[in-house]
Amino acid sequence: MSGFFDTLKGWLLFTEPAPREQFILRENENEGDGSLKNSQEGAPKNKRRRRQKGNGNDAGTAQPIGRRLADNLNAVKIRFNVPTNSDVMIREFDIVVGKKAIAAFMIYYDGMVDRKVVNDDILLPLMLLSNLDVKSDEARVPVYIRSHLLTHNQIKEASELDQVVGEINFGGVGIFVDGMDSAFTADVKGFEHRSVERPNTEMVIRGPQEGFTETIRVNTSLIRKRLKDEDLIVEDVLVGLRSKTPCAMLYIRDIVNDSLVAEVRRRLKSIQADYIHDSGEIEQYIEDSTFLASPHMVATERPDRVAAMLTEGRVAVIVHGSPFALVMPTTAFELVQSPEDHYVRVPSANLLRAVRLLAMTVALLLPGLYIAITNFHQGMLPTGLLLSIEAAREKVPFPSIVEILIMEISFELIREAGIRIPGTIGPTLGIIGALILGQAAVAASIVSPILIIVVAATGIGSFAIPSFAYAYSFRILRFGYIILGALAGFLGISLGLFLHGLTLVTSKSFGVPFMAPFAPRTAGGLGDVVFKEPIWKQERRPDYLNPKDEVRQPKISRGWIGRQNGGEDQNGG
């Protein structure tokens, strides 16, 4: 009972609280209580300045590996903040060479490596198989360890500490041996990752059902599995001054233009950011124009699409930690194409492309045309339809521009909320929210029924665009056409189309005009640009890419037709 009365007394009676110093986030960490300073005592003072000079490989900034094991151990502990970092594992052991025991240690991140591989392929040979009868020649010790003791299949020798740190951060181990001015690194990745699954944003009915994951080597292997070409180059590039995010630049050496490869490599290596987490950040750093609504490169999670674009003479960039690959350069017409177009027959593919072109027009211009017609060009409508629209809008207190902006913004809110809500509730919220909101708005005479149809058709049209990044650009530009249509009717929309087209024809993606092969007109023809032509007629690669090998297939690719008709045309006529 005493505890109850004490609690009640604390509630009813005022007690002056004990004085407590409030935390203040100071500009300099040394102005605090010194706890952080003491826990990182000995850390490099100019760490930020050193890393801003490069990725740790610049002459004069790289720290060489010394011969004394104690110095290397101390340098490693300082670099990895040991013992503050609890997941950094350091294992010390001895290597017996002849009759001489040589001290050594191994360092790695717990949870980033495969423990079984570390124990069986590294520690076991070094600790148990090293006591063989060999000459204890110090000059031969590194060669003996690498060629006889380390049974792992991916062993590198590094002479600088930054190289070892980079391998450890990417799931490797570092092995330091006393008396050696170099260290061994082994690739023993064992961190958890997502398995290969279906693509979530580019689903097709017919075609491969594999999508990229967040592991860079899994993604490159998915592309190699499809191309099977020894001329496919996978070039590693580290991006990020601190994160050193592994990126892979893929291209087919005897097809792609060398200047395109050099430009992509230059832009990647010129990024001076501390941390890079996703391919979306890479895209923003290397794109030609920041404020153009349309994307300058294809972001896809389909390995088959990347492989197909590589065979045309393009370059792909895969970022570790991102399931989306970037392919450049691109044009406006390729962003409308779907991977499924290559796997279905010509009539079906052309029907789908015609539907997409209609969907693009509706998503971009329908609201603006509705505003222009109802405000300025009523004579273009049949009398019955015009009277129906005016009767539906009779009780609406707002002008057409306010009415359509309310519905467009409401539709964007419902779509965004449906995406952010997890699980199956999201689509349900989108459907029910749109129905209830639209019905309530019409019943309250806030908007007219015809406007609900216009906004719904516009939303459906934007969903029919295969590239979600390209669909975002239409969602942005749609509001501009609405304002132009409200200000000047068809004249304003025509002005918007002129400025929009002028912007597109003057923009480029890695040196390629964005509206190619129409503006400018190229010599490669217009096959498979707007509408698909038969696959056996696609004999040449896109001319605007200037590939080394322009011929994709011979003129008679269907050999059975040529043999059957004595070399006649493949049409069979």
VEXDREN-2710 file (C-alpha; in Angstrom, 1 decimal):
% VEXDREN-2710
k/r/px/py/pz
1/MET/0.0/0.0/0.0
2/SER/2.9/2.3/0.6
3/GLY/3.8/2.2/-3.0
4/PHE/0.3/3.1/-4.0
5/PHE/0.3/6.1/-1.7
6/ASP/3.7/7.3/-2.9
7/THR/2.5/7.2/-6.5
8/LEU/-0.7/9.1/-5.6
9/LYS/1.4/11.6/-3.7
10/GLY/3.6/12.1/-6.7
11/TRP/0.5/12.8/-8.8
12/LEU/-1.2/15.2/-6.4
13/LEU/1.7/17.1/-5.0
14/PHE/4.2/19.2/-6.9
15/THR/7.8/18.3/-6.7
16/GLU/10.5/20.5/-8.3
17/PRO/12.3/18.4/-10.9
18/ALA/16.0/17.8/-10.6
19/PRO/18.1/20.1/-12.8
20/ARG/19.1/18.4/-16.1
21/GLU/21.4/19.8/-18.8
22/GLN/19.7/19.8/-22.2
23/PHE/21.4/18.3/-25.2
24/ILE/22.6/20.9/-27.8
25/LEU/23.7/19.8/-31.2
26/ARG/27.0/21.7/-31.6
27/GLU/28.7/22.6/-34.8
28/ASN/32.0/21.0/-33.7
29/GLU/32.0/17.6/-32.1
30/ASN/35.0/18.6/-29.9
31/GLU/32.8/21.1/-28.1
32/GLY/30.7/18.4/-26.5
33/ASP/31.4/16.3/-23.5
34/GLY/34.2/14.5/-25.3
35/SER/32.6/11.1/-25.3
36/LEU/32.6/10.8/-29.1
37/LYS/36.1/12.2/-29.3
38/ASN/37.4/9.6/-26.8
39/SER/35.7/6.7/-28.5
40/GLN/37.3/7.7/-31.8
41/GLU/40.7/8.7/-30.5
42/GLY/43.4/8.4/-33.1
43/ALA/41.0/8.7/-36.1
44/PRO/42.3/10.7/-39.0
45/LYS/41.6/14.4/-38.5
46/ASN/41.5/15.2/-42.2
47/LYS/39.4/12.2/-43.1
48/ARG/36.9/14.3/-45.0
49/ARG/39.6/16.2/-46.9
50/ARG/41.4/13.0/-47.8
51/ARG/38.3/11.4/-49.2
52/GLN/37.3/14.5/-51.2
53/LYS/40.5/14.1/-53.2
54/GLY/39.4/10.9/-54.8
55/ASN/38.3/7.3/-54.1
56/GLY/41.4/6.5/-52.1
57/ASN/43.6/5.7/-55.1
58/ASP/45.3/9.1/-55.7
59/ALA/49.0/9.3/-55.4
60/GLY/50.0/11.0/-52.2
61/THR/46.8/10.2/-50.4
62/ALA/46.9/6.3/-50.4
63/GLN/48.3/4.7/-47.3
64/PRO/50.8/1.9/-48.1
65/ILE/50.8/-1.4/-46.2
66/GLY/53.9/-1.7/-44.0
67/ARG/55.9/-4.8/-43.2
68/ARG/55.3/-4.7/-39.4
69/LEU/52.1/-6.5/-38.5
70/ALA/51.6/-4.4/-35.4
71/ASP/51.5/-1.2/-37.4
72/ASN/49.1/-2.7/-39.9
73/LEU/46.8/-3.9/-37.1
74/ASN/46.8/-0.5/-35.5
75/ALA/46.1/1.2/-38.8
76/VAL/43.2/-1.2/-39.5
77/LYS/41.7/-0.7/-36.1
78/ILE/41.8/3.1/-36.5
79/ARG/40.3/2.9/-40.0
80/PHE/37.4/0.6/-38.9
81/ASN/36.9/2.3/-35.5
82/VAL/37.6/-0.8/-33.5
83/PRO/36.3/-1.6/-30.9
84/THR/33.4/0.9/-31.5
85/ASN/32.3/-1.0/-34.5
86/SER/30.9/-4.2/-33.0
87/ASP/30.5/-6.1/-36.3
88/VAL/34.1/-5.8/-37.3
89/MET/35.8/-9.2/-36.7
90/ILE/39.6/-9.5/-36.3
91/ARG/41.0/-13.0/-36.1
92/GLU/44.7/-13.4/-35.3
93/PHE/46.6/-16.6/-36.0
94/ASP/50.0/-18.1/-37.0
95/ILE/51.2/-19.4/-40.4
96/VAL/53.9/-22.0/-40.2
97/VAL/56.3/-21.9/-43.1
98/GLY/59.0/-24.5/-42.8
99/LYS/60.0/-24.3/-39.1
100/LYS/59.1/-20.7/-38.8
101/ALA/55.8/-19.3/-37.4
102/ILE/54.7/-16.1/-39.0
103/ALA/52.0/-14.0/-37.3
104/ALA/49.0/-12.9/-39.3
105/PHE/45.4/-11.6/-38.8
106/MET/42.2/-11.5/-40.8
107/ILE/39.5/-8.8/-40.8
108/TYR/36.0/-8.8/-42.1
109/TYR/32.4/-7.7/-41.3
110/ASP/30.3/-10.1/-39.5
111/GLY/27.1/-10.8/-41.5
112/MET/28.7/-9.7/-44.8
113/VAL/30.7/-12.9/-45.4
114/ASP/30.0/-16.6/-45.8
115/ARG/31.4/-18.1/-42.6
116/LYS/31.7/-21.5/-44.1
117/VAL/33.9/-20.3/-47.0
118/VAL/36.0/-18.3/-44.6
119/ASN/36.6/-21.3/-42.3
120/ASP/37.1/-24.0/-44.9
121/ASP/38.9/-22.1/-47.7
122/ILE/41.0/-19.6/-45.8
123/LEU/41.5/-20.3/-42.1
124/LEU/41.7/-24.0/-42.4
125/PRO/44.5/-24.1/-45.0
126/LEU/46.5/-21.2/-43.4
127/MET/46.4/-22.7/-39.9
128/LEU/46.6/-26.4/-40.5
129/LEU/48.1/-27.0/-43.9
130/SER/50.9/-24.4/-43.5
131/ASN/53.2/-26.7/-41.5
132/LEU/54.7/-28.3/-44.6
133/ASP/58.4/-28.8/-45.2
134/VAL/59.4/-25.9/-47.4
135/LYS/62.3/-23.5/-47.5
136/SER/61.8/-20.6/-45.2
137/ASP/62.7/-18.0/-47.8
138/GLU/61.1/-14.7/-46.9
139/ALA/61.0/-13.7/-50.5
140/ARG/59.0/-16.8/-51.4
141/VAL/56.5/-16.5/-48.5
142/PRO/53.8/-14.5/-50.4
143/VAL/54.1/-16.7/-53.4
144/TYR/53.9/-19.9/-51.2
145/ILE/50.8/-18.6/-49.4
146/ARG/49.0/-17.6/-52.5
147/SER/49.8/-20.6/-54.7
148/HIS/49.7/-23.4/-52.0
149/LEU/47.7/-22.3/-48.9
150/LEU/44.9/-20.1/-50.0
151/THR/42.5/-22.4/-51.8
152/HIS/39.8/-19.8/-52.4
153/ASN/39.3/-19.1/-56.1
154/GLN/39.1/-15.2/-55.9
155/ILE/42.3/-14.0/-54.3
156/LYS/43.9/-10.6/-54.9
157/GLU/47.0/-9.0/-53.6
158/ALA/46.9/-5.3/-52.6
159/SER/49.7/-3.0/-51.7
160/GLU/47.6/-0.1/-50.3
161/LEU/45.2/-0.1/-47.3
162/ASP/42.4/1.6/-49.3
163/GLN/42.2/-1.3/-51.7
164/VAL/41.8/-3.7/-48.8
165/VAL/39.2/-1.5/-47.1
166/GLY/37.2/-1.4/-50.4
167/GLU/37.1/-5.1/-50.7
168/ILE/36.1/-5.6/-47.0
169/ASN/33.3/-3.0/-47.4
170/PHE/32.0/-5.1/-50.3
171/GLY/31.8/-8.4/-48.4
172/GLY/35.4/-9.6/-48.6
173/VAL/38.2/-10.4/-46.1
174/GLY/41.6/-8.9/-45.7
175/ILE/44.6/-11.1/-44.7
176/PHE/47.7/-9.4/-43.3
177/VAL/51.0/-11.3/-42.8
178/ASP/53.9/-10.2/-40.8
179/GLY/56.9/-9.2/-42.9
180/MET/54.8/-8.6/-46.1
181/ASP/54.3/-5.1/-47.5
182/SER/51.1/-6.3/-49.1
183/ALA/47.9/-8.0/-48.0
184/PHE/45.6/-10.6/-49.5
185/THR/41.9/-10.0/-50.2
186/ALA/39.3/-12.7/-50.9
187/ASP/35.8/-12.3/-52.2
188/VAL/33.6/-14.3/-49.7
189/LYS/30.3/-12.4/-49.9
190/GLY/27.6/-14.0/-47.9
191/PHE/25.1/-11.2/-47.1
192/GLU/21.4/-11.7/-47.4
193/HIS/19.8/-10.6/-50.7
194/ARG/16.5/-11.0/-52.5
195/SER/16.2/-13.8/-55.0
196/VAL/15.3/-13.4/-58.6
197/GLU/11.6/-12.7/-58.9
198/ARG/9.1/-11.3/-61.5
199/PRO/9.5/-7.7/-62.5
200/ASN/7.0/-5.5/-60.5
201/THR/6.8/-2.5/-62.8
202/GLU/7.2/-4.0/-66.3
203/MET/5.0/-7.1/-66.3
204/VAL/4.3/-8.9/-69.6
205/ILE/2.1/-11.7/-70.6
206/ARG/4.5/-13.3/-73.1
207/GLY/8.2/-13.1/-72.5
208/PRO/10.8/-13.8/-69.8
209/GLN/9.6/-13.5/-66.2
210/GLU/12.9/-12.7/-64.5
211/GLY/13.7/-9.3/-62.9
212/PHE/16.8/-7.7/-61.5
213/THR/17.7/-7.9/-57.8
214/GLU/19.7/-5.6/-55.6
215/THR/22.9/-7.6/-56.0
216/ILE/25.2/-6.4/-58.9
217/ARG/26.8/-9.8/-59.7
218/VAL/23.4/-11.5/-59.9
219/ASN/22.2/-8.8/-62.3
220/THR/25.3/-9.0/-64.6
221/SER/24.9/-12.8/-64.7
222/LEU/21.3/-12.5/-65.8
223/ILE/22.5/-10.5/-68.8
224/ARG/25.4/-12.8/-69.6
225/LYS/23.0/-15.8/-69.4
226/ARG/21.1/-14.2/-72.3
227/LEU/23.8/-12.8/-74.5
228/LYS/26.5/-15.5/-74.2
229/ASP/29.0/-13.2/-76.0
230/GLU/32.6/-12.9/-75.0
231/ASP/32.6/-9.4/-76.4
232/LEU/30.2/-8.3/-73.7
233/ILE/32.2/-6.1/-71.4
234/VAL/31.3/-5.6/-67.8
235/GLU/33.5/-2.7/-66.6
236/ASP/33.5/-1.9/-62.8
237/VAL/33.3/1.7/-61.7
238/LEU/33.2/2.9/-58.1
239/VAL/30.9/5.9/-57.5
240/GLY/30.8/7.9/-54.3
241/LEU/33.7/9.3/-52.4
242/ARG/32.7/7.6/-49.2
243/SER/30.3/4.9/-50.1
244/LYS/32.3/3.7/-53.1
245/THR/29.2/2.1/-54.5
246/PRO/30.0/-0.6/-57.1
247/CYS/28.6/0.1/-60.5
248/ALA/28.9/-2.0/-63.7
249/MET/29.0/-0.5/-67.1
250/LEU/28.0/-3.0/-69.8
251/TYR/28.5/-2.8/-73.5
252/ILE/29.3/-5.1/-76.5
253/ARG/32.7/-4.1/-77.6
254/ASP/32.5/-4.8/-81.3
255/ILE/29.1/-3.1/-81.7
256/VAL/28.9/0.0/-79.5
257/ASN/30.5/3.3/-80.5
258/ASP/33.7/4.0/-78.5
259/SER/32.9/7.6/-78.0
260/LEU/29.6/6.7/-76.2
261/VAL/31.4/4.4/-73.9
262/ALA/34.0/7.0/-73.1
263/GLU/31.3/9.6/-72.4
264/VAL/29.4/7.4/-70.0
265/ARG/32.6/6.4/-68.2
266/ARG/33.6/10.1/-67.9
267/ARG/30.2/11.1/-66.4
268/LEU/30.3/8.3/-63.9
269/LYS/33.8/9.0/-62.7
270/SER/33.2/12.7/-62.5
271/ILE/30.5/12.3/-59.8
272/GLN/31.8/14.0/-56.6
273/ALA/29.1/12.9/-54.1
274/ASP/29.8/11.2/-50.8
275/TYR/27.1/8.5/-51.0
276/ILE/25.3/6.9/-53.9
277/HIS/22.4/4.6/-52.9
278/ASP/20.4/3.9/-56.1
279/SER/20.4/4.1/-59.8
280/GLY/17.9/6.9/-59.6
281/GLU/20.6/9.1/-58.1
282/ILE/23.1/8.1/-60.8
283/GLU/20.5/9.1/-63.4
284/GLN/20.1/12.6/-61.9
285/TYR/23.9/13.1/-61.9
286/ILE/24.6/12.1/-65.5
287/GLU/21.5/13.2/-67.4
288/ASP/21.8/15.9/-70.0
289/SER/19.0/18.2/-68.8
290/THR/17.7/18.3/-65.3
291/PHE/14.4/20.2/-65.9
292/LEU/13.2/18.5/-69.0
293/ALA/10.1/16.5/-68.0
294/SER/10.9/13.5/-70.2
295/PRO/13.7/11.1/-69.0
296/HIS/17.0/10.9/-70.9
297/MET/17.6/7.2/-70.3
298/VAL/15.6/4.0/-69.9
299/ALA/15.2/2.7/-66.3
300/THR/14.2/-1.0/-66.5
301/GLU/14.2/-4.0/-64.2
302/ARG/14.1/-6.5/-67.1
303/PRO/17.3/-8.3/-68.1
304/ASP/15.9/-9.2/-71.5
305/ARG/15.2/-5.6/-72.3
306/VAL/18.7/-4.6/-71.3
307/ALA/20.2/-7.4/-73.4
308/ALA/18.2/-6.4/-76.4
309/MET/19.2/-2.7/-76.1
310/LEU/22.9/-3.7/-75.7
311/THR/22.7/-5.6/-79.0
312/GLU/21.6/-2.4/-80.7
313/GLY/24.8/-0.5/-79.6
314/ARG/23.8/1.1/-76.3
315/VAL/25.5/1.2/-72.8
316/ALA/23.9/-0.1/-69.6
317/VAL/24.8/0.9/-66.0
318/ILE/23.9/-1.4/-63.1
319/VAL/24.2/-0.1/-59.6
320/HIS/24.7/-2.4/-56.5
321/GLY/21.7/-2.1/-54.3
322/SER/19.2/-1.1/-57.0
323/PRO/17.0/-3.4/-59.0
324/PHE/16.8/-0.9/-61.9
325/ALA/19.4/-0.7/-64.7
326/LEU/20.0/2.4/-66.7
327/VAL/20.3/2.2/-70.5
328/MET/21.5/5.1/-72.6
329/PRO/21.0/6.8/-75.0
330/THR/17.3/6.7/-75.5
331/THR/14.7/8.5/-77.7
332/ALA/11.1/9.5/-77.2
333/PHE/9.8/6.6/-79.3
334/GLU/11.7/3.9/-77.3
335/LEU/10.0/5.1/-74.1
336/VAL/6.6/4.2/-75.5
337/GLN/7.7/0.7/-76.5
338/SER/7.1/-2.3/-74.3
339/PRO/9.3/-5.3/-74.0
340/GLU/6.3/-7.4/-75.0
341/ASP/6.3/-5.8/-78.5
342/HIS/9.3/-8.0/-79.5
343/TYR/7.7/-11.2/-78.4
344/VAL/4.3/-10.9/-80.1
345/ARG/3.4/-11.0/-83.8
346/VAL/3.3/-7.9/-85.9
347/PRO/-0.5/-7.3/-86.0
348/SER/-0.8/-7.6/-82.2
349/ALA/2.2/-5.4/-81.6
350/ASN/1.0/-2.6/-83.9
351/LEU/-2.5/-2.7/-82.3
352/LEU/-0.9/-2.3/-78.9
353/ARG/1.3/0.6/-80.1
354/ALA/-1.7/2.4/-81.7
355/VAL/-3.6/2.1/-78.4
356/ARG/-0.6/3.5/-76.5
357/LEU/-0.3/6.5/-78.9
358/LEU/-4.0/7.2/-78.3
359/ALA/-3.5/6.8/-74.6
360/MET/-0.6/9.3/-74.7
361/THR/-2.7/11.9/-76.6
362/VAL/-5.6/11.4/-74.2
363/ALA/-3.4/11.7/-71.1
364/LEU/-1.7/14.8/-72.3
365/LEU/-4.4/16.8/-74.1
366/LEU/-7.9/15.7/-73.1
367/PRO/-8.4/18.0/-70.1
368/GLY/-6.9/21.0/-71.9
369/LEU/-9.1/20.3/-75.0
370/TYR/-12.2/20.0/-72.7
371/ILE/-11.4/23.4/-71.2
372/ALA/-10.7/25.0/-74.6
373/ILE/-13.9/23.7/-76.2
374/THR/-16.3/24.5/-73.3
375/ASN/-14.8/28.0/-72.8
376/PHE/-13.9/29.2/-76.3
377/HIS/-15.1/26.8/-79.0
378/GLN/-18.6/25.7/-78.2
379/GLY/-19.5/25.8/-81.8
380/MET/-17.4/22.7/-82.5
381/LEU/-19.7/20.5/-80.4
382/PRO/-23.0/19.1/-81.6
383/THR/-26.0/21.0/-80.3
384/GLY/-27.3/18.0/-78.3
385/LEU/-24.0/17.4/-76.6
386/LEU/-23.5/21.1/-75.9
387/LEU/-26.9/21.4/-74.3
388/SER/-26.2/18.3/-72.2
389/ILE/-22.9/19.7/-71.0
390/GLU/-24.4/23.0/-70.1
391/ALA/-27.3/21.4/-68.3
392/ALA/-24.9/19.3/-66.2
393/ARG/-22.9/22.4/-65.4
394/GLU/-25.8/24.6/-64.5
395/LYS/-25.6/24.1/-60.8
396/VAL/-21.8/24.0/-60.6
397/PRO/-20.7/27.2/-58.8
398/PHE/-17.1/27.1/-60.1
399/PRO/-15.6/27.9/-63.6
400/SER/-14.4/25.1/-65.7
401/ILE/-10.7/25.7/-64.9
402/VAL/-11.3/25.5/-61.1
403/GLU/-13.6/22.5/-61.5
404/ILE/-11.0/20.4/-63.5
405/LEU/-8.1/21.4/-61.3
406/ILE/-10.1/20.2/-58.2
407/MET/-10.7/16.8/-59.9
408/GLU/-7.2/16.4/-61.2
409/ILE/-5.6/17.2/-57.9
410/SER/-8.0/14.9/-56.1
411/PHE/-7.2/12.1/-58.6
412/GLU/-3.4/12.6/-58.0
413/LEU/-4.0/12.4/-54.3
414/ILE/-6.0/9.2/-54.5
415/ARG/-3.3/7.7/-56.8
416/GLU/-0.5/8.6/-54.5
417/ALA/-2.3/7.4/-51.4
418/GLY/-3.1/4.1/-53.1
419/ILE/0.6/3.6/-53.9
420/ARG/1.8/4.4/-50.4
421/ILE/-0.6/2.2/-48.5
422/PRO/0.9/-1.2/-48.1
423/GLY/-0.7/-4.5/-49.1
424/THR/-3.9/-5.0/-50.9
425/ILE/-5.6/-2.0/-49.3
426/GLY/-4.0/0.4/-51.8
427/PRO/-5.9/-0.6/-54.9
428/THR/-9.0/-1.0/-52.9
429/LEU/-8.6/2.6/-51.6
430/GLY/-8.0/3.9/-55.1
431/ILE/-11.1/2.3/-56.5
432/ILE/-13.5/3.1/-53.6
433/GLY/-12.0/6.5/-53.0
434/ALA/-12.5/7.5/-56.7
435/LEU/-16.0/6.2/-56.8
436/ILE/-17.1/7.8/-53.5
437/LEU/-15.3/11.0/-54.2
438/GLY/-16.7/11.4/-57.7
439/GLN/-20.2/10.5/-56.8
440/ALA/-20.2/12.8/-53.8
441/ALA/-18.8/15.7/-55.9
442/VAL/-21.5/15.3/-58.5
443/ALA/-24.2/15.0/-55.9
444/ALA/-23.0/18.1/-54.2
445/SER/-22.9/20.0/-57.5
446/ILE/-19.2/20.7/-57.1
447/VAL/-18.2/19.2/-60.5
448/SER/-20.2/18.0/-63.5
449/PRO/-20.6/14.4/-64.5
450/ILE/-18.9/14.9/-67.9
451/LEU/-15.8/16.1/-66.1
452/ILE/-15.6/12.9/-64.1
453/ILE/-15.5/11.0/-67.4
454/VAL/-12.7/13.3/-68.7
455/VAL/-10.6/12.9/-65.6
456/ALA/-11.1/9.1/-65.5
457/ALA/-10.2/8.7/-69.2
458/THR/-7.1/10.9/-68.6
459/GLY/-6.0/8.7/-65.7
460/ILE/-6.5/5.5/-67.6
461/GLY/-4.5/6.9/-70.5
462/SER/-1.5/7.7/-68.3
463/PHE/-1.6/4.2/-66.9
464/ALA/-1.3/2.7/-70.4
465/ILE/2.2/4.3/-71.0
466/PRO/4.8/1.5/-70.4
467/SER/7.5/3.7/-68.9
468/PHE/6.5/5.0/-65.5
469/ALA/9.1/7.9/-65.7
470/TYR/7.6/8.9/-69.1
471/ALA/4.1/8.7/-67.6
472/TYR/5.2/11.1/-64.8
473/SER/6.2/13.7/-67.5
474/PHE/2.7/13.5/-69.0
475/ARG/1.2/14.0/-65.6
476/ILE/3.3/17.2/-65.1
477/LEU/2.7/18.6/-68.6
478/ARG/-1.0/18.0/-68.4
479/PHE/-1.5/20.9/-66.0
480/GLY/0.4/23.2/-68.3
481/TYR/-2.0/22.4/-71.2
482/ILE/-5.0/22.9/-68.9
483/ILE/-3.8/26.4/-68.1
484/LEU/-3.0/27.2/-71.7
485/GLY/-6.4/25.9/-72.8
486/ALA/-8.1/28.0/-70.2
487/LEU/-6.2/31.1/-71.2
488/ALA/-6.4/31.0/-75.0
489/GLY/-8.3/27.9/-76.1
490/PHE/-6.9/26.1/-79.2
491/LEU/-4.4/28.9/-79.7
492/GLY/-2.9/28.2/-76.3
493/ILE/-2.8/24.5/-76.8
494/SER/-1.2/25.0/-80.2
495/LEU/1.4/27.3/-78.6
496/GLY/2.1/24.6/-76.0
497/LEU/2.5/21.9/-78.6
498/PHE/4.9/24.1/-80.5
499/LEU/7.0/24.9/-77.4
500/HIS/6.9/21.3/-76.3
501/GLY/8.0/20.0/-79.6
502/LEU/10.7/22.6/-79.9
503/THR/12.0/21.5/-76.5
504/LEU/12.1/17.9/-77.5
505/VAL/13.8/18.4/-80.9
506/THR/16.5/20.5/-79.3
507/SER/17.3/18.1/-76.4
508/LYS/19.7/15.2/-76.6
509/SER/20.5/12.0/-74.7
510/PHE/24.2/11.4/-74.6
511/GLY/24.7/13.0/-78.0
512/VAL/21.7/11.4/-79.7
513/PRO/18.7/13.7/-80.6
514/PHE/15.7/12.9/-78.5
515/MET/13.3/12.8/-81.4
516/ALA/15.5/10.7/-83.7
517/PRO/15.0/9.2/-86.2
518/PHE/12.4/11.8/-87.2
519/ALA/14.2/14.9/-86.1
520/PRO/16.7/14.7/-87.6
521/ARG/15.8/12.1/-90.2
522/THR/18.4/9.4/-90.2
523/ALA/19.4/6.9/-92.9
524/GLY/18.4/3.8/-91.0
525/GLY/14.7/4.1/-91.9
526/LEU/11.7/4.2/-89.6
527/GLY/11.2/0.5/-89.1
528/ASP/10.2/-0.5/-85.6
529/VAL/10.0/3.2/-84.5
530/VAL/6.3/4.1/-84.3
531/PHE/4.9/0.8/-85.6
532/LYS/6.6/-2.6/-85.7
533/GLU/7.7/-4.1/-89.0
534/PRO/8.3/-7.9/-89.3
535/ILE/11.3/-9.0/-87.4
536/TRP/12.9/-10.5/-90.5
537/LYS/12.9/-7.0/-92.0
538/GLN/14.9/-5.4/-89.2
539/GLU/18.2/-5.8/-90.9
540/ARG/20.1/-2.8/-89.5
541/ARG/20.7/-1.3/-86.1
542/PRO/19.6/2.2/-85.4
543/ASP/21.6/4.6/-87.5
544/TYR/21.5/7.4/-84.9
545/LEU/23.6/5.3/-82.5
546/ASN/26.5/5.1/-85.0
547/PRO/27.4/1.5/-84.1
548/LYS/30.5/-0.2/-85.4
549/ASP/28.5/-3.1/-86.8
550/GLU/25.5/-1.6/-88.6
551/VAL/24.1/-4.9/-89.9
552/ARG/22.0/-6.9/-87.5
553/GLN/21.1/-9.7/-89.8
554/PRO/21.5/-10.5/-93.5
555/LYS/18.9/-9.5/-96.1
556/ILE/17.5/-13.0/-96.2
557/SER/17.4/-14.0/-92.5
558/ARG/14.7/-16.6/-93.1
559/GLY/16.9/-19.1/-94.8
560/TRP/14.1/-21.5/-95.5
561/ILE/12.3/-18.9/-97.6
562/GLY/15.4/-18.3/-99.7
563/ARG/16.0/-22.0/-100.3
564/GLN/12.4/-22.7/-101.0
565/ASN/11.8/-19.9/-103.5
566/GLY/15.3/-19.9/-105.1
567/GLY/16.4/-16.7/-103.4
568/GLU/13.3/-14.7/-104.0
569/ASP/12.0/-12.1/-101.7
570/GLN/11.1/-13.2/-98.1
571/ASN/7.5/-12.1/-98.6
572/GLY/6.9/-15.3/-100.5
573/GLY/5.8/-13.4/-103.6
END
